[in-house]
């Protein structure tokens, strides 16, 4: 790629230039170590910061899905035959290669998705870390020796599924491509990333880099294309051993039902409506900074976003004014500017959803404290057609308000007051989601009690939105099931195989057993 520094404009032309530099022969699926252009329906890519089309590529369709699966099946046989030490060495090389290409990946991600370059750089570094972390586990997958009655030596091995299909979302395509490939690769599987059709570029480039770093052909493929064609084919094919999905609840349920019909198990990481609870004894300045980061980083396009702000009544008015004042100072604009803190909504469809939900929240009694108007830097420039939503705080979002339980997936937080600890916990749990949450307090006992009682897979105390590949991540309820990181995820991407060996060749009983 010839562009190694961020351009100064996020116009559609700049996005196209960055994409052309990454893929001189055109964008497409990544199959068997090369970019393969499809022959199906044309898919148009739009720059989130301008609303203008900047490129297109062809859907691979069912024929392309078959080619991807054939490649991955062959790749799984090659990769699975390597021992853990051999896989570990290659994954270390991938980690170092991603680190070398981190700036390139960040620019590509920012230009093609509208993610602020500062965020894209941090996420590219995290992807390198993911491959480094799981490379250390590839040679440490051990089974157990299990004592049983009789003359037997019984032990288990961890066996890969073969082909893992990972369906990733548009809000963090590079990050989730790494998150959903490093662990299954370490476990000995071949991986097919199925990114959103709106944001495939960084996933394809990541697979290229991994292949160039030593991953055999077919071990890491990318099915860039439409969900209803290539995605549907991948979720029901018997050559697939397991599916992981990150995305919305309705789509995740459809994927799980389709996969179950084909006998394929699925790991689901779905949405969230996380509560950020602030008690009167908290460090309010620190909590206000945490509340800003919890909802406005990534323009709120995050499953763990702290989209509900519950504040103890005695400090409620003071605290929401602090948050509103800080929100008004956030720099919203050109994603490729190093100063930008909040970028655009990535897709036009999501932009409409977010703006409609803001209106619904105000119709239900929410009072808008910030985020009503766009700055002149956006309305009077080439960025005027972008999908811009200013950081928005609505106060008075009661349990009767639609924003209490509806995931917005945008830079919108609903605030309300509570009186007691029990009330705060009940409000936090007043949702079908259970992905994340936080509490801010100087009372250690209260902090641990609230953390235990709130139904969430990840919970922070006097912090927000810190995750690491070494720590389990996943949700309860409508937020999904299974854990997509930490050492335990290696059990998700392998199966236990039991092996029985008689320890006495002569006279050993072979009992008759019906099961």
Buried (B, 14 or more C-beta within 10 A) or exposed (E): BEBEEBBEBBBBBBBBBBBBBBBEEBBBBBBBBEBBBBEBBEBEBBBBBBBBEBBEBBBBBEBBBBBBBBBBBBBBEEBBEBEBEBBBBBBBBBBBBBBEBBBBBBBBBBBBBBBBBBBBBBBBBBBBBBBBBBBBBBBEBEBEEEEEEEEBEBBBBBBBBBBBBBBBBBBBBBBBBBBBBBBBBBBBBBBBBBBBBBBBBBBBBBBBBBBEBBBBBBBBBBBBBBBEBBBBBBBBBEBBBBBBBBBBBEBBBBBBEBBBEEEBBBBBBBBBBBBBBBBBBBBBEEBBBBBBBBBBBBBBBBBBBBBBBBBBEEBBEEBBBBBBEBBEEBEBBBBBBEEBBBBBBBBBEBBEBBBEBBEBBBEBBBEBBBBEEBEEEBEEBBBEBBBBBBBBBBBBBBEEBBBBEBBBBBBBBBBBBBEEBEBBBBBBBEBBBBBBBBBBBEBEEBBEBBBEBBBBBBBBBBBBBEBEBBEBBBBBBBBBBBBBBBBBBBBBBBBEEEEEEBEEEEEEEEEEEEE
